[in-house]
Amino acid sequence: MKISQKIQQSAKEGKTWWSFEYFPPRTAQGLQNLLDRIERMRALGPEFIDITWNAGGRTSDLTAELVKTCQSTIAVETCMHLTCTNMPSEKVDIALREAKLSGCRNILALRGDPPAGKDDWEAVEGGFEHGVDLVRYIRKEYGDYFDIAVAGYPQTQTFPPEERAQEMQYLKEKVEAGANFIFTQMFYDADMFIDWVYAIRAAGITVPIVPGIMPIQTWNGFLRAATAIAKTIIPQSYLDALEPYKNNDEKVREIGTKLVADMCRRILAAPIGVQGLHFYTMNLERGTRLLLEELNLVPRVETVKPLPWRQSLTPSRRSETIRPIFWANRAKSYLSRTENWDEYPNGRFGDSRSPAYGELDGYGVSLKQTKEDAINLWGRPTTFKDITAIFQKFCLNQLSVLPWSDQPVLSETSVIAEPLARVNGLGFLTINSQPAVNGVRSDDKTFGWGPSNGYVYQKAYLEFFTSSDLLDALIPHIERDTGINYYVINKGGDLRTNTTSEGPNAVTWGVFPGKEVIQPTIVEAISFMAWKDEAYELGYQWAKVYEPGSPSRKLISDFMDNALLVNIVHNDFHQCNKIFEPFSKLEEELGTRATMAPNGHAVVANGHAN
């Protein structure tokens, strides 16, 4: 989506919005850490992010890769910087083509700084002399596909009249060449910025203006960013407030946050039509988060979670609105295995629909953890009771990840954590679940998703591995409840079910003003069979963490060889705990003399109902 459309929509709704800037790191580990940070900071509710372009074009490939990942996997609207520095038109074409393929609709066109080691800027052969030339080129080659942003410099308001007028003319030329909005350089003087905006409007420039805000992290970092990097004038009031504490980073951050927040409040309150703030994060999280908290800017559910799962923003997937529930904890794998699908009829694949799922080695079935980290997390289980205890800890949020889940349990799981742990204690090892929800408001912090003023619903769902003996004991209790549907599959792919419908079962849906009912999450046989291979392989990958011939490796491998993968849906979404009743009845049937785990949950000692 274009940023100008987001700004326009925010103005229509009268809401304040914010966005973040990041730069490509220099190392592979730095890149992974940044992606993890962008993922976390997405929860702070930015309307979009932007990724910088190295002054010499040295990190251009990394910028393009970051844009692609942010659009497809992290699913946050991304603006890509593009500079003239060391960039002949052929390289610009490649960058724009890759941006378009990634679904990026927003470009910040800049002349750029001189390459590293040079004092003066000069155009390369076949390149562009000024930022306005780049704007004209993008418009000529791509029409209105991209929103184009350009840079604005509030500090020019302090220049002598003739120089100030010349800078204003440069900016006006870029807008007239096709720029849609203006990002400003960082500043710390609200009065200067407000005066500059009035001057901009008086010059006939009407496009939106986005103020660049730099959080204050430390004294030295503040001075370096403001004076050495951006050459920004620092108000004396800032220096007076901060310098006495320049050796106390925490105090500088505390005072600096309040100073910058006060500046932001003045900007947002001024009658200049500015409703958004663009934070220069410097790839750091804390300073930006503290500023948002100080400003009481709370992320909207609709921004952070437009659907229950993360919607990819690449061109081929923007219309995708329905996914199988099985990959709820492994979204990257799902994206990889379906990346070659060329259409999503009615928001999803269908029978005709059935280009095959990609091979497992597309994304790769592997654990994120090193062997050492995995052993630290899950220990060295030697009995089935040890395994059930690991799963129970995860359900109770005492363990951060499982082989089948790269993230901690969701907050919604807290309402079923105790019965879920008890189910695992019986020998049903849950790898996915969701509670029933009956008409909760869409802005609810735990269950909400989608547009405001709507209501969301979901059916209770469990997915687990278990032994054939235990499942045989459970099935009679399940089949006494006509509200439950189940699928069972073994490693070889033999499937059985009690459902008579060949169509999908919607397990999540939402009702919103002015929209058709949205059903974004489903359970169906085709997808379950495709997921099965991945689910089993993750178990074997866990086993391979341990040395060949070790008790832990043998225990887990033997279990996976014989385990059945099961999913059950309770269709009565009015009854949150109804899905657990068959397990409670089985527990009563097995008797109370089962081995007790340290946390008091009943455990079947060897995974069999004997």
Phi, psi and omega in degrees: 000144180286143181296323179299326177291321177296317179297317180297317180294320179296320178296320179297323181272353180067033183249151174274137179234169179209161182213165185233147173247141176229160175236151181293130177284172186268343185237161179297318179294322176298323179296314180296319178297321179294317179299319177298321181291316177300319178301313180294316185288345173302327180292347176280354171087033177293143175289330177198170172231165170226152184241128185282167181240128184300145184304327180259007183076009186292332181252025184299318179298321180293321177300312180299320180293319177298316179300315180299314181294318181294324179287317190272314189261311180282336173060052173235134182301132189234138174252131181257127171290147175215125183246165176275346186296123179056031185234093170294164185302329180298318179292323177298318179301316180298314181298317181291322179296317179293322177299317180295318178298330179280353182088007178288129181246009189224128181232132170262109184268121184228151169292316179096166179274166175299150178300158179305132178091358179241143180270328185250146178270139175213145181287148174273162179297131181078010182255206186237143184274321185225162177302323181296329177295321178293319177301312181298320181296314180299317180296320181294319185274331187238005179058228181258020180300316182264141157284134179245125174258153174229166183270143174235151187234094181304332183294344176297345177296340180267357182286161172302152187309314183294316179293321178299316179296322179295317178297321178296321180294319177301316181295317181296323178297320179294321178292316180294335178284347176133008178291140182264333179199171187237126167267134178264155168294156178300152178202165179231009183245103183297318181299317179300315181298313182297317177298319180297318178299315177301319179295321178301312182293321179296333179278000178090011177270118188247356183291158180300148178243128182247110182287134177271122186244126179251112175299150177262117185259308179219164180297309182294320178296321178298311180295319183295314181294318186285319188260313184281318185273306187259350181052048182267140175287127179261123177301144181299328180298326178293314181297319180296323183283326190263324188300323179301340183245023189297341178263006181239094186302320182296319180291320177299316179296318181297310181291317181299322179298317180292320179298312182291323178297319178298319177299316180297318179299318180297319180296314182292331181276339182290147181279059184240005175077019178261121182237006182227160181228132180249114186266124172277098190285337189056030180064019179249147187262319193295314183301317179293317180298317180296322178295316178299319179294318179297325179275357182057039176267104186260130181298142177275141179303320182298328179283314184283327188219071179294335173225165179297334177244166186283114183276123179291145184254016175286156187305319184286345186243359182300330181271358180288121182233003182223135175220154172293149184286341191299329181265023183304327182257005182219061185298321182299321179296317180298316179299319182293317185286347179241012188292338181268000176292136186259357178203158179227074184304136181054031176087001180201175172284163179213196188293309175297341189288012199250056164304142186291152170296144179294167179293158181299329185279004175298304177267330181093119176272102180209159178276145178290335187277148168289166179300319181297315180295320180298318180292322176297325181285310192250001177067203179235082183295137178238351176227160178297329176299323177297320180293314181298326179295323178298314181293323178297317179299321179296315180300325182270012178063031176259002180216136191278329183215160169235166175305332182265359182219121181276002184221159178296166179301145180289158181299329180294338181291340183301331183285344178237014187301314183295308178296329178295316177297323180293320176300317178295323178298333178283346180112011176256103190273100187283133178244357179196146180194160168206146178277162173287142179224129184240088172071048175275145180300145185292345177264011178297134186291335182266312187252348190290153172196163175084185183300158181289162178064026176248182179225140184240152185222153170203150177270148177294139184219137173226142174225132187205159167262143176201171178278158179295325179296313180296320180294320177301325179286330183278324189305317179303323179290323177295315187287349173284344179254107184291353180274358184255132168250144178219153169235139176232135179219145176256179185299329181281349177100007177286123186246139171222152185205161174255002181276144180259358182261138177271349182277171179286154176253113179289124181248355173218136176206161181219148179241122187228151181303132175071015181229156169291161176299131179260129181238083191276347184228133185226164169238133178204161187291314185303312182291323180298319179294324178291323180290330186307313183300318181293318182297316178293318183298325178298323175297317178292325176298323175298314180301323184288352173298330186261157185296145176305135180083355181285154180303321182294316181296317181294318181301309184290318180298315180297320179297314182295327179300326189248351186290155172252143176259127188230140166232141178228142178236131171260120188280349177270093184283358175282340187247102187295321187261004184298327183293338182271350184300317178302325179290322178296320179292322176296320179299317178297320181295321180289339179092168185266006182268009175297155179302139180260131176284165181304331181269005173093004180270142179292137181230134172276121196299322185242012179083007179237150180273077182236000000 
